């Protein structure tokens, strides 16, 4: 294990389910009588202000740090040095931060929602996003994971994400536009 923190990267919108993630990290720390942090990288706005109020109301300030915006270099360091990236979202269109985390050789813990199952396949550790104890259990399992198994899962995920690339997406999008243009022009 590289560090004593989990990380979340993304917006702090309500559907991102960060309140339950905060409940999970507080529960974990009390249950394990330890200090494991949660670092949240999210641009400052009204949603992070509301999240700060939630952190304060749960007395979670000693466990949760709102980092605000982080640079690409800082983001890579956060990913590389964390226990795992936790993505507790209730709904998503894709889930790019999980792919970024895998590319940075970070374990991904994600909500057991259809889009994540489709995108991440068996390269994430899933939990019930509606149950903060399920989130906590997944985090605890990752902390207690055998080093060999951890390295194996990270290696498998790193190979898996090679199938995703901006260049591939651009080519596929161009092909779709060209086929639509052909249909439109009758070719």
C-alpha positions in Angstrom: 0.0 0.0 0.0 1.4 3.3 -1.1 -0.4 5.9 1.1 -3.1 6.3 3.7 -5.7 7.9 1.6 -8.4 7.2 -0.9 -9.2 9.7 -3.7 -12.2 11.0 -5.6 -11.8 13.1 -8.7 -14.6 14.9 -10.4 -17.6 17.2 -9.8 -19.4 17.4 -6.5 -22.9 17.3 -7.9 -25.4 15.5 -5.8 -25.6 12.4 -8.1 -21.9 11.8 -7.5 -23.0 10.5 -4.1 -20.1 12.0 -2.1 -22.2 12.3 1.1 -22.3 8.5 1.4 -18.6 8.3 0.5 -17.9 10.7 3.4 -20.1 8.6 5.7 -18.1 5.6 4.6 -14.7 7.1 5.4 -15.9 8.3 8.8 -17.4 4.9 9.6 -14.1 3.2 8.4 -12.0 5.3 10.6 -14.1 4.8 13.7 -14.4 1.0 13.0 -10.7 0.5 12.4 -9.5 3.1 14.9 -7.1 4.4 12.4 -6.6 7.5 10.2 -7.4 6.9 6.6 -8.1 10.0 4.6 -10.3 10.8 1.7 -8.9 13.5 -0.7 -11.5 15.1 -3.0 -10.2 16.9 -6.1 -13.1 19.0 -7.4 -13.2 22.6 -8.7 -14.5 25.0 -6.1 -18.2 26.0 -6.7 -21.5 26.0 -4.9 -21.5 22.1 -4.9 -18.1 21.9 -3.1 -19.3 24.6 -0.7 -22.3 22.4 0.1 -20.0 19.4 0.4 -17.9 21.3 2.9 -21.0 21.9 5.0 -21.7 18.2 4.9 -18.1 17.5 6.0 -18.5 19.9 8.9 -21.9 18.5 9.9 -20.4 14.9 10.0 -17.3 16.1 11.9 -15.3 14.5 9.0 -12.7 17.3 8.6 -9.9 15.2 10.1 -10.6 12.5 7.5 -11.7 14.5 4.4 -9.8 17.1 2.5 -11.3 19.2 -0.3 -8.4 19.9 -2.6 -10.2 22.1 -5.2 -8.7 22.1 -8.7 -5.5 20.1 -9.1 -3.1 20.3 -12.1 -2.5 17.3 -14.3 0.8 16.6 -12.6 -0.8 16.8 -9.2 -3.6 14.5 -10.4 -1.1 11.8 -11.6 0.6 12.0 -8.2 -2.7 11.7 -6.4 -3.7 8.6 -8.4 -0.3 6.9 -8.2 0.0 7.4 -4.4 -3.5 6.4 -3.3 -4.9 3.3 -1.8 -7.6 3.5 -4.5 -9.9 5.8 -6.5 -13.5 5.6 -5.3 -16.3 6.5 -7.7 -19.6 6.3 -5.7 -21.8 7.9 -8.4 -25.4 7.0 -8.7 -25.5 7.7 -12.5 -22.9 8.5 -15.2 -22.7 8.9 -18.9 -19.3 7.2 -19.1 -16.9 7.4 -16.1 -13.7 8.9 -17.5 -12.0 9.4 -14.1 -12.0 5.6 -13.5 -10.2 5.1 -16.8 -7.7 7.8 -15.9 -7.1 6.1 -12.5 -6.6 2.7 -14.2 -4.1 4.3 -16.6 -2.2 5.7 -13.6 -2.0 2.2 -12.1 -4.6 2.8 -9.4 -7.3 0.4 -8.1 -10.8 1.6 -9.0 -13.7 1.1 -6.6 -16.9 1.9 -8.3 -20.7 1.9 -7.9 -22.4 -1.2 -9.1 -24.3 0.7 -11.8 -24.8 -0.5 -15.3 -22.6 2.0 -17.0 -19.6 1.2 -14.8 -20.1 -2.5 -15.3 -20.2 -1.9 -19.1 -17.1 0.4 -19.2 -14.9 -1.1 -16.5 -16.0 -4.7 -16.9 -14.2 -6.8 -14.2 -11.4 -4.2 -13.7 -13.1 -2.5 -10.8 -14.1 -3.4 -7.3 -17.9 -2.8 -7.1 -20.1 -1.7 -4.2 -23.7 -0.8 -3.6 -23.8 3.1 -3.9 -26.9 3.4 -1.8 -25.3 1.8 1.2 -22.3 3.6 2.8 -21.4 0.4 4.7 -21.0 -1.4 1.3 -18.7 1.5 0.2 -16.7 1.1 3.4 -16.4 -2.6 3.0 -15.0 -2.3 -0.5 -12.4 0.2 0.8 -11.5 -2.0 3.7 -11.2 -5.0 1.3 -8.8 -3.0 -0.8 -6.7 -2.0 2.2 -6.5 -5.6 3.3 -5.8 -7.0 -0.2 -2.9 -9.3 -0.7 0.0 -7.4 -2.4 0.3 -9.9 -5.3 -3.5 -9.8 -6.0 -3.4 -6.0 -5.9 -0.5 -5.9 -8.4 -2.3 -8.4 -10.6 -5.5 -6.4 -10.6 -3.7 -3.1 -11.4 -1.7 -4.8 -14.2 -4.8 -6.3 -15.8 -6.7 -2.9 -15.6 -3.7 -1.1 -17.1 -3.7 -3.4 -20.1 -7.5 -3.1 -20.3 -7.5 0.7 -20.6 -5.3 0.5 -23.7 -8.4 -0.2 -25.6 -9.6 3.4 -24.8 -7.8 6.3 -26.6 -8.6 9.7 -27.9 -7.2 8.9 -31.3 -9.4 5.7 -31.6 -12.4 7.7 -30.5 -11.7 10.4 -33.1 -11.3 7.8 -35.9 -14.5 6.1 -34.9 -16.4 9.4 -34.7 -15.0 10.4 -38.1 -16.2 7.1 -39.6 -19.7 7.7 -38.2 -19.8 11.2 -39.7 -18.6 9.9 -43.0 -21.2 7.1 -43.1 -23.9 9.6 -42.2 -22.8 11.9 -44.9 -22.8 9.0 -47.4 -26.3 8.1 -46.4 -27.4 11.7 -46.8 -25.9 12.2 -50.2 -27.1 8.9 -51.4 -23.7 7.3 -51.9 
